[in-house]
Amino acid sequence: DARYTQDGDGVHGARAMAAAIAVALAGADVDTVVDAALDRLPEGTEIARNAVHAVRLAREFADEPAGAFALVPVLEHQIVDHVYSYGIAAAETVPVALALATAARGGIA
């Protein structure tokens, strides 16, 4: 398990989230924060494919009255791996986090 979560996508996810947090702490809006994370994900990786797809879905849902809540079942169906369902796998959790932040427009309430 450690090889899967702490190598490759796990490391890429940590770098992406560090970039997002750094930009957020500087006062950037949610799109800039999410884009900073996406920029740190190497092309061709599972985490990058999932993140780009999840954020694309989130931007489509941003105008929905239920916003992030309406997006959850879609992410669960299209992003979450139901065969290897390790709950903290970065290739899924980072994309879902970025998507939910996008759909919620950065709001937490």
TIVO-2410 file (N, C-alpha, C; in nm, 3 decimals):
# residues 109
REC num residu      c1      c2      c3 atome chaine
REC   1      D   0.080  -0.119   0.000     N      A
REC   1      D   0.000   0.000   0.000    CA      A
REC   1      D   0.085   0.127   0.000     C      A
REC   2      A   0.191   0.129   0.077     N      A
REC   2      A   0.274   0.250   0.083    CA      A
REC   2      A   0.333   0.281  -0.053     C      A
REC   3      R   0.368   0.179  -0.127     N      A
REC   3      R   0.425   0.201  -0.260    CA      A
REC   3      R   0.325   0.273  -0.349     C      A
REC   4      Y   0.199   0.242  -0.335     N      A
REC   4      Y   0.095   0.304  -0.417    CA      A
REC   4      Y   0.064   0.446  -0.370     C      A
REC   5      T   0.056   0.466  -0.240     N      A
REC   5      T   0.012   0.596  -0.189    CA      A
REC   5      T   0.125   0.694  -0.163     C      A
REC   6      Q   0.249   0.646  -0.151     N      A
REC   6      Q   0.359   0.736  -0.116    CA      A
REC   6      Q   0.465   0.743  -0.226     C      A
REC   7      D   0.429   0.704  -0.344     N      A
REC   7      D   0.519   0.708  -0.458    CA      A
REC   7      D   0.435   0.755  -0.577     C      A
REC   8      G   0.496   0.808  -0.676     N      A
REC   8      G   0.422   0.845  -0.797    CA      A
REC   8      G   0.309   0.942  -0.767     C      A
REC   9      D   0.185   0.896  -0.785     N      A
REC   9      D   0.070   0.983  -0.766    CA      A
REC   9      D   0.062   1.041  -0.626     C      A
REC  10      G   0.106   0.967  -0.526     N      A
REC  10      G   0.106   1.020  -0.390    CA      A
REC  10      G   0.197   1.141  -0.375     C      A
REC  11      V   0.315   1.132  -0.433     N      A
REC  11      V   0.410   1.244  -0.429    CA      A
REC  11      V   0.359   1.359  -0.515     C      A
REC  12      H   0.308   1.327  -0.632     N      A
REC  12      H   0.253   1.432  -0.719    CA      A
REC  12      H   0.138   1.505  -0.650     C      A
REC  13      G   0.053   1.429  -0.583     N      A
REC  13      G  -0.060   1.489  -0.512    CA      A
REC  13      G  -0.015   1.581  -0.400     C      A
REC  14      A   0.087   1.539  -0.326     N      A
REC  14      A   0.139   1.623  -0.218    CA      A
REC  14      A   0.196   1.753  -0.273     C      A
REC  15      R   0.268   1.745  -0.382     N      A
REC  15      R   0.323   1.866  -0.443    CA      A
REC  15      R   0.212   1.958  -0.494     C      A
REC  16      A   0.110   1.899  -0.554     N      A
REC  16      A  -0.002   1.978  -0.605    CA      A
REC  16      A  -0.075   2.050  -0.493     C      A
REC  17      M  -0.100   1.979  -0.385     N      A
REC  17      M  -0.171   2.041  -0.273    CA      A
REC  17      M  -0.085   2.147  -0.205     C      A
REC  18      A   0.045   2.125  -0.198     N      A
REC  18      A   0.134   2.227  -0.141    CA      A
REC  18      A   0.129   2.354  -0.225     C      A
REC  19      A   0.129   2.338  -0.357     N      A
REC  19      A   0.121   2.455  -0.446    CA      A
REC  19      A  -0.013   2.526  -0.427     C      A
REC  20      A  -0.120   2.450  -0.417     N      A
REC  20      A  -0.253   2.509  -0.399    CA      A
REC  20      A  -0.260   2.587  -0.268     C      A
REC  21      I  -0.209   2.529  -0.162     N      A
REC  21      I  -0.213   2.595  -0.031    CA      A
REC  21      I  -0.129   2.723  -0.032     C      A
REC  22      A  -0.012   2.717  -0.094     N      A
REC  22      A   0.074   2.836  -0.101    CA      A
REC  22      A   0.004   2.950  -0.173     C      A
REC  23      V  -0.061   2.920  -0.283     N      A
REC  23      V  -0.131   3.023  -0.360    CA      A
REC  23      V  -0.254   3.073  -0.282     C      A
REC  24      A  -0.324   2.982  -0.216     N      A
REC  24      A  -0.441   3.021  -0.137    CA      A
REC  24      A  -0.401   3.114  -0.023     C      A
REC  25      L  -0.290   3.082   0.043     N      A
REC  25      L  -0.244   3.167   0.154    CA      A
REC  25      L  -0.203   3.306   0.107     C      A
REC  26      A  -0.169   3.318  -0.021     N      A
REC  26      A  -0.135   3.449  -0.076    CA      A
REC  26      A  -0.260   3.527  -0.116     C      A
REC  27      G  -0.379   3.465  -0.099     N      A
REC  27      G  -0.504   3.536  -0.125    CA      A
REC  27      G  -0.566   3.513  -0.261     C      A
REC  28      A  -0.519   3.414  -0.334     N      A
REC  28      A  -0.573   3.389  -0.469    CA      A
REC  28      A  -0.715   3.335  -0.463     C      A
REC  29      D  -0.788   3.354  -0.574     N      A
REC  29      D  -0.923   3.299  -0.583    CA      A
REC  29      D  -0.916   3.149  -0.609     C      A
REC  30      V  -1.030   3.082  -0.598     N      A
REC  30      V  -1.032   2.936  -0.606    CA      A
REC  30      V  -0.983   2.884  -0.741     C      A
REC  31      D  -1.015   2.951  -0.850     N      A
REC  31      D  -0.969   2.902  -0.981    CA      A
REC  31      D  -0.817   2.907  -0.992     C      A
REC  32      T  -0.758   3.013  -0.941     N      A
REC  32      T  -0.612   3.025  -0.942    CA      A
REC  32      T  -0.548   2.919  -0.853     C      A
REC  33      V  -0.609   2.894  -0.739     N      A
REC  33      V  -0.560   2.791  -0.647    CA      A
REC  33      V  -0.564   2.654  -0.713     C      A
REC  34      V  -0.677   2.620  -0.773     N      A
REC  34      V  -0.692   2.490  -0.839    CA      A
REC  34      V  -0.598   2.479  -0.957     C      A
REC  35      D  -0.585   2.584  -1.035     N      A
REC  35      D  -0.493   2.581  -1.149    CA      A
REC  35      D  -0.349   2.561  -1.105     C      A
REC  36      A  -0.311   2.618  -0.990     N      A
REC  36      A  -0.175   2.598  -0.937    CA      A
REC  36      A  -0.153   2.451  -0.906     C      A
REC  37      A  -0.253   2.386  -0.851     N      A
REC  37      A  -0.241   2.243  -0.822    CA      A
REC  37      A  -0.232   2.163  -0.952     C      A
REC  38      L  -0.318   2.194  -1.047     N      A
REC  38      L  -0.317   2.121  -1.174    CA      A
REC  38      L  -0.183   2.134  -1.245     C      A
REC  39      D  -0.123   2.252  -1.236     N      A
REC  39      D   0.006   2.276  -1.302    CA      A
REC  39      D   0.118   2.188  -1.246     C      A
REC  40      R   0.103   2.140  -1.123     N      A
REC  40      R   0.207   2.056  -1.060    CA      A
REC  40      R   0.190   1.908  -1.090     C      A
REC  41      L   0.083   1.870  -1.157     N      A
REC  41      L   0.057   1.728  -1.185    CA      A
REC  41      L   0.114   1.692  -1.322     C      A
REC  42      P   0.207   1.597  -1.326     N      A
REC  42      P   0.269   1.560  -1.454    CA      A
REC  42      P   0.168   1.498  -1.551     C      A
REC  43      E   0.177   1.542  -1.676     N      A
REC  43      E   0.091   1.486  -1.780    CA      A
REC  43      E   0.111   1.335  -1.790     C      A
REC  44      G   0.004   1.266  -1.821     N      A
REC  44      G   0.012   1.122  -1.841    CA      A
REC  44      G  -0.001   1.040  -1.715     C      A
REC  45      T  -0.012   1.106  -1.599     N      A
REC  45      T  -0.029   1.032  -1.475    CA      A
REC  45      T  -0.178   1.014  -1.446     C      A
REC  46      E  -0.209   0.912  -1.368     N      A
REC  46      E  -0.348   0.888  -1.331    CA      A
REC  46      E  -0.406   1.007  -1.255     C      A
REC  47      I  -0.328   1.062  -1.164     N      A
REC  47      I  -0.377   1.173  -1.084    CA      A
REC  47      I  -0.406   1.296  -1.171     C      A
REC  48      A  -0.324   1.322  -1.270     N      A
REC  48      A  -0.348   1.436  -1.360    CA      A
REC  48      A  -0.473   1.413  -1.443     C      A
REC  49      R  -0.487   1.293  -1.499     N      A
REC  49      R  -0.608   1.263  -1.578    CA      A
REC  49      R  -0.733   1.280  -1.493     C      A
REC  50      N  -0.731   1.224  -1.373     N      A
REC  50      N  -0.847   1.235  -1.285    CA      A
REC  50      N  -0.874   1.379  -1.245     C      A
REC  51      A  -0.769   1.454  -1.214     N      A
REC  51      A  -0.787   1.592  -1.169    CA      A
REC  51      A  -0.844   1.681  -1.279     C      A
REC  52      V  -0.791   1.669  -1.399     N      A
REC  52      V  -0.841   1.749  -1.510    CA      A
REC  52      V  -0.988   1.717  -1.536     C      A
REC  53      H  -1.022   1.588  -1.535     N      A
REC  53      H  -1.161   1.547  -1.557    CA      A
REC  53      H  -1.251   1.596  -1.444     C      A
REC  54      A  -1.208   1.579  -1.320     N      A
REC  54      A  -1.289   1.619  -1.204    CA      A
REC  54      A  -1.313   1.770  -1.202     C      A
REC  55      V  -1.210   1.847  -1.231     N      A
REC  55      V  -1.225   1.993  -1.230    CA      A
REC  55      V  -1.313   2.038  -1.347     C      A
REC  56      R  -1.301   1.972  -1.461     N      A
REC  56      R  -1.390   2.004  -1.574    CA      A
REC  56      R  -1.536   1.981  -1.533     C      A
REC  57      L  -1.563   1.868  -1.469     N      A
REC  57      L  -1.698   1.840  -1.420    CA      A
REC  57      L  -1.742   1.948  -1.321     C      A
REC  58      A  -1.654   1.984  -1.230     N      A
REC  58      A  -1.687   2.083  -1.127    CA      A
REC  58      A  -1.721   2.218  -1.188     C      A
REC  59      R  -1.649   2.258  -1.289     N      A
REC  59      R  -1.677   2.388  -1.352    CA      A
REC  59      R  -1.812   2.386  -1.422     C      A
REC  60      E  -1.855   2.269  -1.467     N      A
REC  60      E  -1.989   2.255  -1.525    CA      A
REC  60      E  -2.096   2.266  -1.416     C      A
REC  61      F  -2.064   2.222  -1.295     N      A
REC  61      F  -2.160   2.222  -1.185    CA      A
REC  61      F  -2.157   2.351  -1.103     C      A
REC  62      A  -2.065   2.440  -1.130     N      A
REC  62      A  -2.047   2.560  -1.048    CA      A
REC  62      A  -2.173   2.646  -1.041     C      A
REC  63      D  -2.257   2.643  -1.144     N      A
REC  63      D  -2.378   2.725  -1.145    CA      A
REC  63      D  -2.500   2.651  -1.092     C      A
REC  64      E  -2.485   2.525  -1.058     N      A
REC  64      E  -2.596   2.447  -1.002    CA      A
REC  64      E  -2.632   2.502  -0.865     C      A
REC  65      P  -2.761   2.512  -0.834     N      A
REC  65      P  -2.800   2.559  -0.701    CA      A
REC  65      P  -2.741   2.473  -0.588     C      A
REC  66      A  -2.732   2.343  -0.609     N      A
REC  66      A  -2.677   2.254  -0.507    CA      A
REC  66      A  -2.525   2.247  -0.514     C      A
REC  67      G  -2.465   2.305  -0.619     N      A
REC  67      G  -2.320   2.315  -0.634    CA      A
REC  67      G  -2.244   2.188  -0.606     C      A
REC  68      A  -2.160   2.193  -0.505     N      A
REC  68      A  -2.073   2.081  -0.472    CA      A
REC  68      A  -2.152   1.956  -0.434     C      A
REC  69      F  -2.266   1.974  -0.369     N      A
REC  69      F  -2.346   1.857  -0.330    CA      A
REC  69      F  -2.397   1.781  -0.452     C      A
REC  70      A  -2.436   1.853  -0.556     N      A
REC  70      A  -2.483   1.787  -0.678    CA      A
REC  70      A  -2.371   1.714  -0.750     C      A
REC  71      L  -2.250   1.759  -0.729     N      A
REC  71      L  -2.134   1.700  -0.796    CA      A
REC  71      L  -2.088   1.569  -0.733     C      A
REC  72      V  -2.114   1.549  -0.605     N      A
REC  72      V  -2.062   1.432  -0.534    CA      A
REC  72      V  -2.096   1.300  -0.602     C      A
REC  73      P  -2.222   1.272  -0.639     N      A
REC  73      P  -2.250   1.143  -0.704    CA      A
REC  73      P  -2.179   1.126  -0.838     C      A
REC  74      V  -2.162   1.236  -0.910     N      A
REC  74      V  -2.093   1.230  -1.039    CA      A
REC  74      V  -1.946   1.195  -1.017     C      A
REC  75      L  -1.883   1.260  -0.922     N      A
REC  75      L  -1.743   1.229  -0.891    CA      A
REC  75      L  -1.729   1.085  -0.843     C      A
REC  76      E  -1.820   1.042  -0.760     N      A
REC  76      E  -1.815   0.905  -0.707    CA      A
REC  76      E  -1.822   0.804  -0.821     C      A
REC  77      H  -1.902   0.833  -0.920     N      A
REC  77      H  -1.918   0.741  -1.033    CA      A
REC  77      H  -1.802   0.749  -1.133     C      A
REC  78      Q  -1.751   0.870  -1.159     N      A
REC  78      Q  -1.653   0.887  -1.265    CA      A
REC  78      Q  -1.507   0.892  -1.219     C      A
REC  79      I  -1.482   0.922  -1.093     N      A
REC  79      I  -1.344   0.938  -1.045    CA      A
REC  79      I  -1.302   0.827  -0.950     C      A
REC  80      V  -1.390   0.789  -0.860     N      A
REC  80      V  -1.356   0.692  -0.756    CA      A
REC  80      V  -1.343   0.552  -0.815     C      A
REC  81      D  -1.233   0.486  -0.783     N      A
REC  81      D  -1.207   0.349  -0.827    CA      A
REC  81      D  -1.279   0.252  -0.734     C      A
REC  82      H  -1.373   0.177  -0.789     N      A
REC  82      H  -1.452   0.085  -0.706    CA      A
REC  82      H  -1.387  -0.051  -0.692     C      A
REC  83      V  -1.280  -0.076  -0.764     N      A
REC  83      V  -1.208  -0.203  -0.751    CA      A
REC  83      V  -1.102  -0.190  -0.643     C      A
REC  84      Y  -1.019  -0.089  -0.655     N      A
REC  84      Y  -0.916  -0.062  -0.555    CA      A
REC  84      Y  -0.962   0.060  -0.478     C      A
REC  85      S  -1.047   0.040  -0.383     N      A
REC  85      S  -1.113   0.152  -0.316    CA      A
REC  85      S  -1.043   0.191  -0.186     C      A
REC  86      Y  -0.915   0.218  -0.196     N      A
REC  86      Y  -0.838   0.261  -0.080    CA      A
REC  86      Y  -0.870   0.408  -0.057     C      A
REC  87      G  -0.933   0.438   0.054     N      A
REC  87      G  -0.992   0.569   0.078    CA      A
REC  87      G  -0.900   0.689   0.077     C      A
REC  88      I  -0.769   0.668   0.084     N      A
REC  88      I  -0.679   0.784   0.085    CA      A
REC  88      I  -0.586   0.786  -0.035     C      A
REC  89      A  -0.621   0.716  -0.141     N      A
REC  89      A  -0.538   0.714  -0.261    CA      A
REC  89      A  -0.538   0.853  -0.324     C      A
REC  90      A  -0.420   0.910  -0.338     N      A
REC  90      A  -0.407   1.047  -0.388    CA      A
REC  90      A  -0.464   1.066  -0.527     C      A
REC  91      A  -0.458   0.962  -0.610     N      A
REC  91      A  -0.509   0.974  -0.747    CA      A
REC  91      A  -0.659   1.000  -0.751     C      A
REC  92      E  -0.725   0.978  -0.639     N      A
REC  92      E  -0.869   1.005  -0.630    CA      A
REC  92      E  -0.899   1.121  -0.535     C      A
REC  93      T  -0.834   1.122  -0.419     N      A
REC  93      T  -0.870   1.223  -0.319    CA      A
REC  93      T  -0.830   1.365  -0.360     C      A
REC  94      V  -0.716   1.381  -0.422     N      A
REC  94      V  -0.674   1.515  -0.465    CA      A
REC  94      V  -0.768   1.568  -0.573     C      A
REC  95      P  -0.798   1.491  -0.679     N      A
REC  95      P  -0.894   1.540  -0.778    CA      A
REC  95      P  -1.031   1.573  -0.719     C      A
REC  96      V  -1.080   1.489  -0.629     N      A
REC  96      V  -1.210   1.516  -0.568    CA      A
REC  96      V  -1.204   1.644  -0.484     C      A
REC  97      A  -1.098   1.664  -0.409     N      A
REC  97      A  -1.084   1.786  -0.329    CA      A
REC  97      A  -1.081   1.910  -0.417     C      A
REC  98      L  -1.006   1.905  -0.525     N      A
REC  98      L  -0.998   2.019  -0.617    CA      A
REC  98      L  -1.134   2.046  -0.681     C      A
REC  99      A  -1.203   1.940  -0.718     N      A
REC  99      A  -1.335   1.954  -0.781    CA      A
REC  99      A  -1.436   2.014  -0.684     C      A
REC 100      L  -1.438   1.966  -0.561     N      A
REC 100      L  -1.534   2.018  -0.464    CA      A
REC 100      L  -1.505   2.164  -0.430     C      A
REC 101      A  -1.378   2.201  -0.419     N      A
REC 101      A  -1.344   2.341  -0.395    CA      A
REC 101      A  -1.391   2.428  -0.511     C      A
REC 102      T  -1.374   2.377  -0.633     N      A
REC 102      T  -1.417   2.450  -0.752    CA      A
REC 102      T  -1.569   2.466  -0.755     C      A
REC 103      A  -1.640   2.357  -0.735     N      A
REC 103      A  -1.787   2.361  -0.741    CA      A
REC 103      A  -1.845   2.448  -0.631     C      A
REC 104      A  -1.780   2.451  -0.516     N      A
REC 104      A  -1.827   2.534  -0.404    CA      A
REC 104      A  -1.779   2.678  -0.417     C      A
REC 105      R  -1.702   2.706  -0.523     N      A
REC 105      R  -1.647   2.839  -0.548    CA      A
REC 105      R  -1.563   2.887  -0.431     C      A
REC 106      G  -1.497   2.792  -0.364     N      A
REC 106      G  -1.408   2.827  -0.254    CA      A
REC 106      G  -1.478   2.844  -0.121     C      A
REC 107      G  -1.610   2.836  -0.119     N      A
REC 107      G  -1.684   2.851   0.006    CA      A
REC 107      G  -1.681   2.725   0.089     C      A
REC 108      I  -1.688   2.741   0.220     N      A
REC 108      I  -1.687   2.624   0.307    CA      A
REC 108      I  -1.816   2.613   0.388     C      A
REC 109      A  -1.908   2.702   0.366     N      A
REC 109      A  -2.034   2.697   0.442    CA      A
REC 109      A  -2.149   2.661   0.351     C      A
***
